[in-house]
Amino acid sequence: MTAPVPSPSQRHYWQKNLRLTAWLLLVWFLVTFGVAFFARELSFRFFGWPFSFWVGAQGAMVVYVALIGLYAHCMAKLDEAHSLNED
């Protein structure tokens, strides 16, 4: 039994989904490892706290929630563009 061949629209949808996921994972990686790794060298105060503390305790979580919201928004637009949205 052979698998069904995806249509060009389905292929385009999947490529856009993968591209969006890759960009968001890159941002996640940079926030998790990049900024947190170099935060101690960025010794300045941010909202009254040392920047390294703010990144570790608050900043990363805010970025993660923003990434989830951005993914949901972009996928809703992509679903609508491909007539896959749910009412």
N, C-alpha and C positions, 0 to 999 in steps of 0.2 A: 504494500500500500504506500502510495507516495503522498508527501505533504502538499497541501495546497500552495500554489504560487501566489505570493502577495502582490497586490496591485501597486502601481506607481504611487498612488496616494498613500497607501499603507506604508510603503517604503519611505516616503518623504516624512510621514508622521513619525516613524520610528527613528529616523536619522535626526530629526529636530529634537526628539525626546532624549536621545543619547547625547547630543551636543549640549543641551541644557543641563543634563545631569553631570556631564564632565566639567562644565564651567562651575557649577555649584560645588562639586567635590573639590575642585581646585581652590576655591575660596575657603571652603571648610578646612582643607589642609593648611593653607597659609595662616588662617586664624589659629588653628589648633597648635601647629608646630612652629611656624615662622614667627609670628608676632610674639607668642608666649616665650619662645626661646631667646629672642632679642630684647624682651621687655626690660630686663634689669639694666641693660646699657642705656635705655631711654629713661634716664633718671630725671623726671620732672613730675610735678604734681598735677593731677587731673581731677577736678571736682573735689579738691581737698585731700585726696589720697595719692600715694605713690602710683604712678602709671602701671607698674608691674602688678600691683595688687588689683587695680581696677580691671586690667585685662584678664587676669586669672579668675577673679571672683564674679565680675559682672559683664564685662565686654564680650567675652566669648559667647556667653549664653544669649545675649541680645542678638548677636550676629546669627547664631543658630536658629533662633526663632524667626528672624528676618529671612533667612534662607528658606525655611519651611513655607512662610507666607509667599515669598517670591516664586517658589516652585509651584505652589497651588494656583497662584494667579496666572503664571505663564502656561501651565498645563490646561487651565480652563479656557484661555484664549486659543491654544492649539487645538483643543477638542472642538471648540466652536468653529474654527476655521476648517476643520475636517468633518464637520457635521456629526461629531461623536458626543456632543454635550448632552447631559441629562437634565431634564426639566425639573 
